[in-house]
Amino acid sequence: MGRAFGAPGAGAGAGAAVGGVILVLPEGEPVSARRPSPVAYARMLPLLRHLARAGAAEGLVAHAVHYGGRGWNGAQARLAADAEWAADEVVRRYGDVPVCLAGHGMGGRAALHAAGHRAVNSVLAMAPWLPEDDRAAEPEPVRQLAGRQVLIMHGTTDARTDPELSYRLAERAKKINRDTCRFEVHSDGHALRQHHQEVLALAADFVLGALLPRTYSRPVADALAAPPPLGLRMPLAAGFGRSLRR
Protein backbone atom coordinates (compact mmCIF):
# COMPACT_ATOMS: atom_id res chain seq x y z
CA MET A 1 0.00 0.00 0.00
CA GLY A 2 3.02 2.28 0.03
CA ARG A 3 2.82 3.01 3.74
CA ALA A 4 6.07 3.56 5.61
CA PHE A 5 7.71 5.26 8.53
CA GLY A 6 10.04 8.14 8.02
CA ALA A 7 13.37 7.89 9.80
CA PRO A 8 13.20 8.79 13.50
CA GLY A 9 13.56 12.48 14.26
CA ALA A 10 17.07 13.71 14.94
CA GLY A 11 18.36 12.50 18.29
CA ALA A 12 15.21 10.59 19.20
CA GLY A 13 15.79 7.88 21.75
CA ALA A 14 19.52 8.53 21.97
CA GLY A 15 21.06 6.98 25.08
CA ALA A 16 17.80 5.77 26.53
CA ALA A 17 15.36 2.88 26.25
CA VAL A 18 12.27 3.77 24.23
CA GLY A 19 9.70 5.20 26.61
CA GLY A 20 7.12 6.45 24.13
CA VAL A 21 6.53 7.04 20.43
CA ILE A 22 5.03 10.02 18.66
CA LEU A 23 3.58 9.38 15.20
CA VAL A 24 3.26 12.54 13.11
CA LEU A 25 0.49 12.49 10.50
CA PRO A 26 0.73 14.99 7.63
CA GLU A 27 -2.04 16.83 5.81
CA GLY A 28 -4.16 15.03 3.22
CA GLU A 29 -7.18 15.69 1.03
CA PRO A 30 -10.86 14.73 1.37
CA VAL A 31 -10.90 12.84 -1.94
CA SER A 32 -7.88 11.93 -4.03
CA ALA A 33 -6.27 8.98 -5.80
CA ARG A 34 -2.92 10.77 -6.00
CA ARG A 35 0.26 9.79 -4.22
CA PRO A 36 1.05 11.41 -0.84
CA SER A 37 2.21 15.00 -0.96
CA PRO A 38 5.93 15.47 -0.24
CA VAL A 39 5.16 19.09 0.61
CA ALA A 40 2.71 18.06 3.34
CA TYR A 41 5.30 15.65 4.72
CA ALA A 42 8.01 18.33 4.72
CA ARG A 43 5.75 20.75 6.58
CA MET A 44 5.54 18.35 9.52
CA LEU A 45 9.31 17.95 9.89
CA PRO A 46 9.82 20.98 12.18
CA LEU A 47 7.26 19.52 14.62
CA LEU A 48 8.82 16.06 14.34
CA ARG A 49 12.32 17.35 15.06
CA HIS A 50 11.20 19.63 17.87
CA LEU A 51 9.43 16.80 19.68
CA ALA A 52 12.30 14.37 19.08
CA ARG A 53 14.82 16.78 20.58
CA ALA A 54 12.59 17.68 23.51
CA GLY A 55 12.10 14.07 24.59
CA ALA A 56 15.26 12.33 23.38
CA ALA A 57 16.94 12.10 26.77
CA GLU A 58 13.87 10.36 28.19
CA GLY A 59 13.50 7.83 25.39
CA LEU A 60 10.96 9.52 23.13
CA VAL A 61 11.04 8.33 19.51
CA ALA A 62 9.32 10.37 16.80
CA HIS A 63 8.34 9.09 13.35
CA ALA A 64 6.50 10.73 10.47
CA VAL A 65 4.04 8.47 8.65
CA HIS A 66 4.10 8.20 4.86
CA TYR A 67 0.55 7.48 3.71
CA GLY A 68 -0.33 5.06 0.94
CA GLY A 69 -2.19 7.92 -0.78
CA ARG A 70 -3.27 11.45 0.03
CA GLY A 71 -7.07 11.00 0.00
CA TRP A 72 -9.39 10.21 2.92
CA ASN A 73 -11.89 8.91 0.37
CA GLY A 74 -15.16 8.67 2.25
CA ALA A 75 -15.94 5.45 4.08
CA GLN A 76 -12.50 4.08 3.20
CA ALA A 77 -10.97 6.53 5.71
CA ARG A 78 -7.60 5.61 4.22
CA LEU A 79 -5.52 8.02 6.27
CA ALA A 80 -6.98 6.69 9.52
CA ALA A 81 -6.22 3.15 8.34
CA ASP A 82 -2.63 4.22 7.68
CA ALA A 83 -2.42 5.70 11.19
CA GLU A 84 -3.63 2.41 12.67
CA TRP A 85 -1.09 0.50 10.59
CA ALA A 86 1.63 2.78 11.93
CA ALA A 87 0.53 2.11 15.52
CA ASP A 88 0.70 -1.62 14.79
CA GLU A 89 4.21 -1.10 13.44
CA VAL A 90 5.22 0.69 16.66
CA VAL A 91 4.11 -2.33 18.68
CA ARG A 92 6.04 -4.64 16.36
CA ARG A 93 9.24 -2.57 16.55
CA TYR A 94 9.23 -1.24 20.09
CA GLY A 95 6.89 -3.42 22.11
CA ASP A 96 4.42 -2.21 24.71
CA VAL A 97 5.11 1.54 24.73
CA PRO A 98 2.58 4.40 24.74
CA VAL A 99 1.87 6.12 21.43
CA CYS A 100 0.71 9.65 20.69
CA LEU A 101 -0.88 10.40 17.32
CA ALA A 102 -0.21 13.99 16.23
CA GLY A 103 -1.75 15.21 12.99
CA HIS A 104 -2.42 18.41 11.09
CA GLY A 105 -5.50 19.07 8.97
CA MET A 106 -6.68 15.78 7.49
CA GLY A 107 -3.91 14.17 9.53
CA GLY A 108 -5.61 15.56 12.63
CA ARG A 109 -8.82 13.83 11.61
CA ALA A 110 -6.87 10.59 11.08
CA ALA A 111 -5.33 10.90 14.55
CA LEU A 112 -8.74 11.34 16.15
CA HIS A 113 -10.24 8.39 14.26
CA ALA A 114 -7.34 6.03 15.01
CA ALA A 115 -7.25 6.84 18.74
CA GLY A 116 -8.97 3.59 19.63
CA HIS A 117 -5.85 1.56 18.82
CA ARG A 118 -4.71 -0.31 21.93
CA ALA A 119 -1.26 1.32 21.93
CA VAL A 120 -2.52 4.90 21.66
CA ASN A 121 -2.78 6.86 24.89
CA SER A 122 -2.99 10.40 23.49
CA VAL A 123 -3.98 12.50 20.49
CA LEU A 124 -2.80 15.93 19.33
CA ALA A 125 -5.06 17.25 16.57
CA MET A 126 -3.86 20.49 14.99
CA ALA A 127 -6.39 22.40 12.86
CA PRO A 128 -8.20 19.12 12.14
CA TRP A 129 -10.24 18.91 8.95
CA LEU A 130 -13.76 17.81 9.84
CA PRO A 131 -16.82 17.41 7.61
CA GLU A 132 -19.73 19.82 7.90
CA ASP A 133 -22.44 18.40 10.13
CA ASP A 134 -25.04 18.39 7.36
CA ARG A 135 -22.70 16.57 4.97
CA ALA A 136 -21.66 13.71 7.24
CA ALA A 137 -23.65 10.49 7.00
CA GLU A 138 -23.02 10.13 10.72
CA PRO A 139 -21.42 12.49 13.24
CA GLU A 140 -17.66 12.15 13.57
CA PRO A 141 -16.98 9.36 16.10
CA VAL A 142 -15.73 10.25 19.59
CA ARG A 143 -16.14 7.05 21.60
CA GLN A 144 -12.67 5.88 20.57
CA LEU A 145 -11.25 8.87 22.49
CA ALA A 146 -12.38 7.51 25.86
CA GLY A 147 -9.43 6.92 28.17
CA ARG A 148 -7.04 8.98 26.02
CA GLN A 149 -5.43 12.35 26.63
CA VAL A 150 -6.72 14.64 23.88
CA LEU A 151 -5.61 18.13 22.89
CA ILE A 152 -7.02 19.98 19.90
CA MET A 153 -5.56 23.30 18.76
CA HIS A 154 -7.03 25.53 16.08
CA GLY A 155 -6.32 28.98 14.66
CA THR A 156 -9.26 31.32 15.02
CA THR A 157 -8.85 32.72 11.48
CA ASP A 158 -8.42 29.33 9.78
CA ALA A 159 -10.08 29.66 6.37
CA ARG A 160 -9.49 26.04 5.33
CA THR A 161 -10.78 24.04 8.30
CA ASP A 162 -13.59 25.53 10.36
CA PRO A 163 -12.52 26.03 14.00
CA GLU A 164 -16.14 25.89 15.10
CA LEU A 165 -16.36 22.29 13.89
CA SER A 166 -13.41 21.27 16.05
CA TYR A 167 -15.07 22.99 19.01
CA ARG A 168 -18.27 21.01 18.47
CA LEU A 169 -16.33 17.76 18.25
CA ALA A 170 -14.38 18.62 21.41
CA GLU A 171 -17.65 19.40 23.17
CA ARG A 172 -19.02 15.95 22.33
CA ALA A 173 -15.73 14.26 23.21
CA LYS A 174 -15.60 15.98 26.61
CA LYS A 175 -18.90 14.34 27.58
CA ILE A 176 -17.37 10.88 27.39
CA ASN A 177 -13.75 11.75 28.14
CA ARG A 178 -12.91 14.39 30.71
CA ASP A 179 -9.26 14.39 29.58
CA THR A 180 -10.09 16.48 26.53
CA CYS A 181 -9.08 20.09 25.96
CA ARG A 182 -8.86 22.55 23.10
CA PHE A 183 -6.67 25.62 22.61
CA GLU A 184 -7.45 28.53 20.32
CA VAL A 185 -4.58 30.27 18.57
CA HIS A 186 -5.94 33.76 18.11
CA SER A 187 -5.43 35.51 14.77
CA ASP A 188 -3.66 32.46 13.32
CA GLY A 189 -4.60 30.55 10.17
CA HIS A 190 -4.56 26.95 9.07
CA ALA A 191 -0.79 26.53 8.99
CA LEU A 192 -0.41 27.96 12.52
CA ARG A 193 2.65 29.92 11.40
CA GLN A 194 2.03 33.28 13.06
CA HIS A 195 2.54 31.85 16.55
CA HIS A 196 4.78 28.98 15.48
CA GLN A 197 7.02 28.92 18.55
CA GLU A 198 4.07 28.89 20.96
CA VAL A 199 2.42 26.12 18.93
CA LEU A 200 5.59 24.00 19.10
CA ALA A 201 5.90 24.64 22.84
CA LEU A 202 2.29 23.64 23.48
CA ALA A 203 2.67 20.50 21.36
CA ALA A 204 5.81 19.47 23.25
CA ASP A 205 4.27 20.19 26.65
CA PHE A 206 1.29 17.98 25.85
CA VAL A 207 3.15 15.14 24.14
CA LEU A 208 5.87 14.87 26.78
CA GLY A 209 3.30 15.00 29.57
CA ALA A 210 1.19 12.30 27.92
CA LEU A 211 3.99 9.88 27.00
CA LEU A 212 6.69 10.43 29.61
CA PRO A 213 6.78 10.75 33.42
CA ARG A 214 6.34 14.51 33.32
CA THR A 215 3.61 16.82 34.54
CA TYR A 216 1.71 19.15 32.26
CA SER A 217 2.27 22.88 32.48
CA ARG A 218 -0.36 24.82 34.43
CA PRO A 219 -2.24 26.01 31.30
CA VAL A 220 -2.58 22.48 29.91
CA ALA A 221 -3.55 21.00 33.29
CA ASP A 222 -6.11 23.77 33.78
CA ALA A 223 -7.57 23.25 30.30
CA LEU A 224 -7.96 19.51 30.88
CA ALA A 225 -9.63 20.09 34.23
CA ALA A 226 -11.92 22.96 33.21
CA PRO A 227 -15.53 22.30 32.19
CA PRO A 228 -16.85 23.43 28.80
CA PRO A 229 -16.67 25.93 27.32
CA LEU A 230 -13.64 27.25 29.24
CA GLY A 231 -11.43 24.21 28.75
CA LEU A 232 -12.38 24.00 25.08
CA ARG A 233 -11.75 27.65 24.22
CA MET A 234 -8.48 28.08 26.09
CA PRO A 235 -6.38 30.83 24.48
CA LEU A 236 -2.79 29.99 23.63
CA ALA A 237 -0.94 32.80 25.38
CA ALA A 238 1.73 34.80 23.62
CA GLY A 239 5.13 33.61 24.82
CA PHE A 240 3.84 30.21 25.95
CA GLY A 241 6.78 27.98 26.78
CA ARG A 242 9.38 30.67 27.42
CA SER A 243 9.10 30.53 31.20
CA LEU A 244 7.95 26.91 31.64
CA ARG A 245 10.07 24.57 33.74
CA ARG A 246 13.13 26.81 33.95
C-alpha positions, -999 to 999 in steps of 0.1 A, spaced: 0 0 0 30 23 0 28 30 37 61 36 56 77 53 85 100 81 80 134 79 98 132 88 135 136 125 143 171 137 149 184 125 183 152 106 192 158 79 217 195 85 220 211 70 251 178 58 265 154 29 263 123 38 242 97 52 266 71 64 241 65 70 204 50 100 187 36 94 152 33 125 131 5 125 105 7 150 76 -20 168 58 -42 150 32 -72 157 10 -109 147 14 -109 128 -19 -79 119 -40 -63 90 -58 -29 108 -60 3 98 -42 11 114 -8 22 150 -10 59 155 -2 52 191 6 27 181 33 53 156 47 80 183 47 58 208 66 55 184 95 93 179 99 98 210 122 73 195 146 88 161 143 123 173 151 112 196 179 94 168 197 123 144 191 148 168 206 126 177 235 121 141 246 153 123 234 169 121 268 139 104 282 135 78 254 110 95 231 110 83 195 93 104 168 83 91 134 65 107 105 40 85 86 41 82 49 6 75 37 -3 51 9 -22 79 -8 -33 115 0 -71 110 0 -94 102 29 -119 89 4 -152 87 23 -159 55 41 -125 41 32 -110 65 57 -76 56 42 -55 80 63 -70 67 95 -62 31 83 -26 42 77 -24 57 112 -36 24 127 -11 5 106 16 28 119 5 21 155 7 -16 148 42 -11 134 52 7 167 41 -23 187 60 -46 164 92 -26 165 92 -12 201 69 -34 221 44 -22 247 51 15 247 26 44 247 19 61 214 7 97 207 -9 104 173 -2 140 162 -18 152 130 -24 184 111 -55 191 90 -67 158 75 -39 142 95 -56 156 126 -88 138 116 -69 106 111 -53 109 145 -87 113 161 -102 84 143 -73 60 150 -72 68 187 -90 36 196 -59 16 188 -47 -3 219 -13 13 219 -25 49 217 -28 69 249 -30 104 235 -40 125 205 -28 159 193 -51 173 166 -39 205 150 -64 224 129 -82 191 121 -102 189 89 -138 178 98 -168 174 76 -197 198 79 -224 184 101 -250 184 74 -227 166 50 -217 137 72 -236 105 70 -230 101 107 -214 125 132 -177 122 136 -170 94 161 -157 103 196 -161 71 216 -127 59 206 -112 89 225 -124 75 259 -94 69 282 -70 90 260 -54 124 266 -67 146 239 -56 181 229 -70 200 199 -56 233 188 -70 255 161 -63 290 147 -93 313 150 -88 327 115 -84 293 98 -101 297 64 -95 260 53 -108 240 83 -136 255 104 -125 260 140 -161 259 151 -164 223 139 -134 213 161 -151 230 190 -183 210 185 -163 178 182 -144 186 214 -176 194 232 -190 160 223 -157 143 232 -156 160 266 -189 143 276 -174 109 274 -138 117 281 -129 144 307 -93 144 296 -101 165 265 -91 201 260 -89 225 231 -67 256 226 -74 285 203 -46 303 186 -59 338 181 -54 355 148 -37 325 133 -46 306 102 -46 269 91 -8 265 90 -4 280 125 27 299 114 20 333 131 25 319 166 48 290 155 70 289 186 41 289 210 24 261 189 56 240 191 59 246 228 23 236 235 27 205 214 58 195 233 43 202 266 13 180 259 31 151 241 59 149 268 33 150 296 12 123 279 40 99 270 67 104 296 68 107 334 63 145 333 36 168 345 17 191 323 23 229 325 -4 248 344 -22 260 313 -26 225 299 -35 210 333 -61 238 338 -76 233 303 -80 195 309 -96 201 342 -119 230 332 -155 223 322 -169 234 288 -167 259 273 -136 272 292 -114 242 287 -124 240 251 -117 276 242 -85 281 261 -64 308 245 -28 300 236 -9 328 254 17 348 236 51 336 248 38 302 259 68 280 268 94 307 274 91 305 312 79 269 316 101 246 337 131 268 339 
